[in-house]
Amino acid sequence: MTDGCAHLKVDDIPAARTPDGCEECLAMGARWVHLRLCLECGHVGCCDSSPNQHARAHAEGIGHPAVKSFQPGEAWGYCFVDDAFVEEL
């Protein structure tokens, strides 16, 4: 666990805005590899291994730095700003 990142300390995890997949990929008909959920607004974006990297683009463009895995059975979180990882949120 990372204690140095305040972005990964959340009380409530927001509901996914697009629970069926990456918001931008769904709109453009693109594919993704894995999904990430923004811990501030519930944006669902595709991971850095996906061609479009929408989770990172959201973090950098909107300024919402922290995500959690949106993959079934995974509970880890990551902060793009602090390059910090936690195993479970």
Buried (B, 14 or more C-beta within 10 A) or exposed (E): EBEEBEBBEBEEBEEBEBEEBBBBBEEEEBEBEBBBBBBBEBBBBBBEEBEBBBBBEBBEEEEBBBBBBBBEEEEBBBBBBBEBEBEEB
